Structure formats: C-alpha cells, structure tokens
C-alpha cells in the first residue's frame, strides 16, 4: 500500500535539513547537515526513523547552470550537487532510478514519477504548506510511495528539493 508523506525543509538556518513527515506529522525520515563547511562538501546524516537505518554522506553545494537569452531558458537549467563525490543525477541513474517530470495538471507546480529498474516506486509533487501561497513558496513536496522504498525515494525527493532543475527526463 502506498503512503502519503510531506517533504519539508528546515528554513532559517545555515545548516540545511529536510524532513519527511507522515500524515500524522511524525518525522519518519530526515537528511540533516551535521557541520556546515564553507568550502567543499558538508557531512549530512540521513536517518530512517522506521527502520533505524542511519548513514552519513558528503553532500556538496548546489551548482546551477542556466542558458540565457530566451523566454524558456528555465527548461534548460542544469542543477546538481555532488553526493559522496559523484553528481547526484549520475549517482541515482547508476542505482537504476529514472525521473519523469511533467507540469501538474491540477495546480501550479511539477509532478515527478520515479521509477526503479523500470518499475514505478513514487510520485513526488510540488505543493505549498498549509496557509501559505504557492506563489511565495514551493519548497514542499507531496511524496507517495511504499514504506519499503523510503530510502531511495527520500534521496530522490531530497535531490529535487535541493536543486533548481525543473525537468529531469
């Protein structure tokens, strides 16, 4: 059975953190910067509160490359960070992850369908926090997946939220 979660950032701090909450607002997964490093990658702790799995990884700064000069330049934006020294999209691709992105039909924003080795494992969609305008913030994501896929799906959602790339096909 698929579960619905909400990925949200911890704002207002130099140490980045992203939390995945269930529908009862319980934190079930987190990716939290352990120590801010001005230069180079910072250590992050990734913790699955359901299984108890806890891992540390080096997460680099987000790099965004944009073309300029056209109205639809945002479509060609390339944004990534390094994860344990490897560009995150290459890392996920090598793990068997594919992401198909489309403009959401029911609201402003994007929907991402995530597959693993050809099988759909998650849907991730931009959303706005309760009581906030979607125009002022789109840093929150609805995540629908099975509990058994949380480790991979959290990393994908974390990566989408941390980068400025819109299309991942």
N, C-alpha and C positions, 0 to 999 in steps of 0.2 A: 504494500500500500504506500502511495506517495504521501509525504508530509509537506506542509507548507511552513516556510521559515521566512524570517526577515533579516537581511544583512544590513547592518548599520555601522557607520563609522563613529569613533570617539573623536569628537571635534574639540578644538580649542586647546590642543596640547601639541608639543613638538614631537612627542613620541606617538607615532601612528598606531592605531588599533582598529580592528574590525571585529564585530561580534555578530554571530548568527543566533537568533532567538527563535524559539518555538512560539506557537500561538498563545501560550500562557505567559509569554515574556520571560521565559527561563533561558539563560545563556546556555547554548549547547555546544558552541564551537567558538574559538577566538584565535585571531592572529594578532599578536601584540609585540611591538618593538620593545626589546629588552634594554637596549642602550642606543641613544642617538649618536651617530658618527657623522661629522661634518663632511668628511671625505670617505669615499668607499662605501661598501655595503654595511648595513646595520644588522645585528643579530635580532631575529624575531622568534618568538615562541608560538607554536601552533598547538592548540590543545583541543582535543575532542572530549567533552565532558561526559559523553555517553559511554565510550569505550575506555576512557582514561589515557588514551594514546597522547603522548606529548613529545614533540620534536622541535629542535632548534634548526633554523635555516638562515643563511645570509641573504638579505633582500636589499638590492641596490636601489638607487634613486631612479625615479621615473624619468625616462628620456622620451621626448615627443618631437617628431619631425613633421613639419607641415609644408606643403607646397603653398605658394602664394600667387595671387593674381586672378583667381576665378571665384565665382559665386559658390560653387560646390566643392571648394577645397577641403572642407571638413571631411568629405568622403574619402580622401586620400591620406588622411592623417595616420601616421605610424607612431605608436606609443608602446613602450615596453619598459621593463626593469629586468635586472638580472636576478636570478634565483639560484643560489649556490654557484654563481659564476656563469650561468647559461641564460640566454634571453628566455624569458618566461614562455613566450609563444612556441619557441623551439622545444623547450622542456616538455610542455603539455602535449605538443604534437608527437614527440618521441614516445610519450606514455600511451598514445592511442586516442587522445582527446581531439575532437573536432567541434567547432562552434559555428553555427549558422545564425546570423543575425538579420533581423527584419525590423522595420518600423512597426510599433504596436498599432493594432487596428482599433482598439477600444479607448485609447488615451494617448497623450503625448508620451514619447519615450521609445525605448527599444525593448525587443524581446530576443533572447538568446536561447537557442535549442542546443544542448550539449549532448554529444554522443561519445561513447567509449567503445572502441573497436567495432564501430558500426551500429551499436545499439543505443537508443536514446536513454539517457540517465537523468537529465534535468532540464528544467526550463527556468531561466533567470530573466526577470523583467524589471526595468526601472520603475520606481514608484516614489511617492512623496510621503514623508512622515505625517501622521495624523495631525490635522490642524494647520499644516503648512502648505503653501502654494507650490505646485510642481515647478513653476517658473523660477522660484527662488532657490530651490534645491532639488537635485535628482540623484543624490548620493546614496539613496536607499534602494534596496533590491529585494523583490519577492523571489524566493527560491523554492522550487518544488522538486523534490527528489525522494528517493527511498533512503532510509536511515543508513543502510549498508554502504551507500555511495557518498556519504558525507565527507570523507577525507579528500577525495578528488574534487567533488563539487564545491566544497569550501574554497579550495585553492583556485578554481576557475572563477568563482564569484569575487574573491579577493582580488584576483588579477584584473578582472573587468573594472571593479571599483577603483583600483589604484592607478589605472592608466586612463588616458584621454582618447583612446581609439574607440571609434563608434562601431565600425563594421569589422567583423572577424572572419568572414567567409574565406 
